[in-house]
Amino acid sequence: MSADVWLPVPPAEIEGLPEEFDYHFWAGAPDFPADPARCVFYGVPYMKGPEIAVRPLPEMTALRVVQTLTAGIDHVLPALPSGAQLCNARGVHEASTAELALTLTLASLRGIPSFVRGQDAEDWRQGFHPALADKSVLIVGYGSIGSAIEDRLVPFECARITRVARSARATTRGPVHPISELPALLPDADVVILSTPLTDETRGLAGAGFLARMKDGALLVNVARGGVVDTKSLLAELESGRLTAALDVTDPEPLPAGHPLWHAPGVLITPHVGGPTSAFLPRATRLLREQLVRFAAGDPLANVVATKD
């Protein structure tokens, strides 16, 4: 009897899947498509929320691989069963998330939200706005997404691009600073872009002290996770008019009706849309196929971020 694979994309839409497995499509429906105890490879439903993502895991007693279609794995990691490897979606979201980071940065600097409101009101709102050119940009979280963000910033003639990650390293573009140097780097940045995973170390990273060190008039862009920013501290800075922000993710999320962040001055909010674009499905199906080919052959998997013994 062959083992089961659960996929969040209909198997018929993925060419070249290994024939060794029985494939089942599950994108978070109330009923499971098969007995979870027979599943050895679980592709987590995309953008369905953590409760759905982890719901079958306690019953997946034979599970060996959990493959997310998100770059972040914080919604799955606490429920990872023993004996399973957890793989993230490195290679799937870099292009679309980096595009959105640049979009949020440019839209905020150039006053696009005000222009849209002016169009709705038939109000011709001319005026001077900051350009991205000649600005100093600090990227906090320099993994594959952070690198892709820099790819898109380079043509815009920024004065300086500074990189920060958990630990220091060298790249062909220049040094990556350790996160311990953030206090010294923040005061020089006109734009701070957050693209770091949500971990115990980064939860609330952009809190009162972090924000206080940002220069007057600086822009905070968050395409990471809402929990990386302390919402109460950010609201205080926005309401004072000292900082502006562009947020694709919030804490809480989804942002509930009536929350003060909706109407805070100087904030642009998008509803966590960094990943779901036309670029997603081709890259996601390619990743699933390649991982299953490796798994069937007994080869090491890509993007392994955790293993629970």
N, C-alpha and C positions, 0 to 999 in steps of 0.2 A: 504494500500500500504506500503510495507516494505521500509526501508531506504537503501541507497547505501553505499557500502564500496569500496574504490579504493585501490588496492594493487599493489606494484611494482614487485611482484612475481605472476605467474599464480596461481589462487586459487586452481586449481586441484593438485598443488604440495604441498599444505598445508593440512595435515590431521586434522580432528577434528574441523573445523571451525563451529561456531554457525550457525544454520539454519535461524535465524531471519533476515538476511540481504541478499540483492542482491549484488553479488561480481563482480567487474570489474577490469581487468588487465590494468594498465597504467604504462609504464616505460619511459615516456617522448616523445611518438610519437607526431607528429604534430596535429593529431586529438584526441580529448578527447573521451573516451570510452562510456560516458553517460553524462547526464546533470549534470554539477558540482553543481547546486543548490540542488540536492537531496543527495549529499554526506555528511555523518555524521562522517566518519572515513577515514582519508587520510593517506595512507602509502607513504611517499615521495620516488620517484625514487632514486636509489643509484648511486652515482658517475656520475651524469648527469649535474652538474653545478647548481649554484644558480638560474640562470634565468629560467631554466626548473622547478626546485623545487617549485618556488613560482608562476609559471604561472597560475595555476587554482585557486589559493587562493582567489582572488577578487570575483570570481563567486560562491564560496562555502559558500552561505549565511546560510546554516543550519549546518555548520561544528561544531563538538564538540571536535574532537581529531585530532591532527597532530602527526604522529609517524614517526620519522626519523629512518633511518638505519645507521646513523653515530653517533659517540660519541659527536661530536661538533654540535651545533645547530645555530651557528652564521649566517649561510646562509639562515635560515628560520625565525628566531625570529623577525626581523624587519617587516615582512609581516604577522605575526600571526593575524588572524581575531578575532574580539571581540567574547567572549563566548567560545573560543576554548582553550583546554589544549595542551601544547606541551610536548611530551615525547621523550627522546633520546634513544640511543641503548646501554645503559649500559648492560654489559653481553655478547655483541656480538663480540666486537673487542679486548677485553683485551688480549687474548692468542696470536693472530696474531700480534698485534701491539707491544706487549712486546717481542715477538720473533724477530721482525725486529729491535727494539731498541738494543737488544743484538747483533744481526748480524752486524748492523752498527758499534757498538762499537768495537767488535772484529776485523771486517774487517779493520777498520781504524787503530787501534793500531798495528795490525800485518802486515800491508802493503799489503793487498790483492789486491787493485787496481794496484799497481806496478807489482805484480806477474802476474796478468792477462795481462797487457801490455807486460811484458817480455815474456810470453808464445806466444802472437801474433807475437813477434819479434824473437822468438826462442833464447831468451837471458836468461841465467841462473843467476838470481839475488839473490845471497845469501847475508845474512847480519843479524845483530841483530835488533830486533824490540821490542817495549814495550809489556809487558804482561798486562792482566787485573788483574791478581793476584797482591796483595799488593797495588793496586791503591785505592784512595779515590774517591767515586762516590757521586755526589749530584743529587738527583731527584727533579726537580722543577715541582710541580703538582702532589700531592700524593692522587689522587682519585683511582678508581678501576684499571685504566691502570698503574698508578705509582706503586701501590701495586703489580700488576702482573709483572712489570719490576723487582722489588726487588726480587720476588720469583725466577726469573731466574738468578739474579746476585749472590744470596747467595752461590751456589756451586762453584763459581769461586774465592773464597778466597780473596775477596776484603778486604783491610785494614779497610775500614769504609764506611758505606752507610748512608748518611744524607738525611732527608726527609723535603720537604718544601711544604706548601699549603697556601691557603689564610689566614687561622687562625690556631693557635696552638691547638694541641690535643695530647693525649697519645694513643699509640698503644702497642700491646704485643711485638712488635719488638723494641720499643723505641719511643722517642718523635718525633712529627712532628712540625717543626719550622714554625712560621708565615713568610709570604713573606717579612715582614719588616726587618727580620734578614738576608736577602740575602747578603747585602754588606759585612757583617762580615763572612759569610760562603763561599763565592765564592773563596777567595784566597787560601783556603786549598784543593780545589777539583781538582783532576787530570782529571776527566770526569764529565761534566755537562749534564744531560739528561733532555730535556724539554718535558713534557707530560701534560701541563696545557691547559685548554680550552682557546679559544680566546675571551676575553672580553675587555671592555673599560680599565680595570685595567691592563690586560696583553699585550695589543697591544703595540708592540715596547719595551716590557720588557727587552729583550736582546739587549739593545742599547749600545751606546759608553761607558757609565759609567759602566754598567754590564760587558761588555767584557773586559774593562780595568782592572777590579778587578780580572778577572780570571788569574791564575798563568801562567807563561811562559811555553809553550809546552802543555797546557791543550787542551782537545778535547771537542767540543760542539756538542751534538747530538740532533737533533730536530725531534721528531715524533708527535709534537703538531699541530700547524698551522703555515704557513709561516709568517703571520703577527706578531707572537710573537717575531720574530727577526728583527732588523733593518738591512736590507741587505747592505746598504752603509757602516755602521759601521763594519759589519762582513767582508766585502770585504777588508777594510783597514787592519784589523788584519790578514787576510789570506795572503794578498800580502806582508805584512811585515815578514811573516813566524813565528810570535809569537804564533798563535793559529792554530789548525786544526779543521775541522768540518765534520760532516756526517749528511746529510739533506734528509729527506723523503718529506719535504714540503718546499716550497720557496715562496718568495714574490718578484716579481709576480709569479703566477702559472696559467697554465703551464709556465715553464721558457722558454722565447722565444729564438729562434736561435740568436746567436750573443751576448747574455748577458754575461758580464764578469764573472759571477759566474760559468759558465760552465767550464772555464779553469783556475780558480783561483788555486794557489798552495795549496795542503793539504786539498782539499775538495772532499768528496764522495757524489754523488747525486743519489737518487733513486726517481722514478716519482710517489710519493704519493701512495705507495703500502702497507702501513701498514695494511689496512683492507681487501682488496680483495684477499683472499686465500681460500683454500678448507675448512677452518674452518668457513667461513662466512655464507654460505647458511643454514646449519643445525641450527645455532644459530639464524639467522635472522627469519627463518620461525617459529621456536619455540617461539620467542618473539612476532611475529605478532599474532600467534594463542592464546597465553596466554593473551595478551592484549585484543583481541576481545572477549574472554570468559569472562574476567572481565567486559568489556564494556556492553556485552549483559546482564549480571547478575546485572548490576548497582553497581558493586563493585569498590573500588578505583583502579585506574590504577597505574602501576609501572612506575618508571623513569620520573615522572612529573617534569619538570624543569622550566616551566613557564605557567602562565594562564593569558589570557587577558580578562578582564571584559568588 
